[in-house]
Amino acid sequence: MDYLEEQQNYWDGFADEYYTIQQESFTTIAEDVAKYLLESQCLPCGLFVDLAGGYGKYLPAIAPYVNNYLLVDFSANMLNKAKSIHPNKNIQYIQSDQETFCANSIPQQYDLVFSAMNPSLHTLQQLQSLLRMAKKQLILIQILEDVDTVFTPLETLLLNQMQRPVPFKSFKKWLAKEDLPWVSKTFSYQKEEVITKQFVNDYFEQEQQQEQRLTEEIETLFLNGSLIKNTHKITFELLRILK
């Protein structure tokens, strides 16, 4: 079994759980992105591609403004989930990995190419493949920051580093070098909730058995009682590349 097959099997098995997790999100990113694309006159459009689109998180907000919506993902179970919850007539569900889909598409075939939190977008060559397909614009979205005041410091203590975002920084440098215009916009969301010391201890139960500093840090966080306010902030960056 090669790497691609391993990833397909993973996402096929994770599809239902991933959908459930996404439904618990406190952001309105899909609706806000659709509003921004309308305001910036990216929408309406004719042929729209949502690459690595999974179960179609952005589909309900964007599909009403396009003639044909192509939802592309390499996971059959993700696409089956999408079909069950988004039975729109103007949607095509395409099972394909990114490299194959790009290779089978002709230059400037799609009015707008869109990809959010794409785990297969790392290199300039991959970026160029997506740009090649787009007639008007390429829209990319990444999570720029996802932190809270309780779990992030504790997880950082364990990992000794933060997860790095999709490399938009290197993409921007290349776009500037090639004199390709682009626009960046951020969307930020925040919520507060009260959590208990017991919940945190249960969450890190196994890790505390191996890392004494973690137990000490939890004790410090809850020094004044068994309850604490946790502030969670998520910031997305949208990169709009014009052609």
Helices and strands as residue ranges (DSSP letters): H 3-23, H 29-39, E 45-51, H 59-62, G 63-65, E 66-73, H 76-85, E 91-95, H 98-103, E 110-116, H 124-133, E 134-148, H 151-159, H 168-177, E 182-196, H 197-203, H 205-210, H 212-221, E 227-242
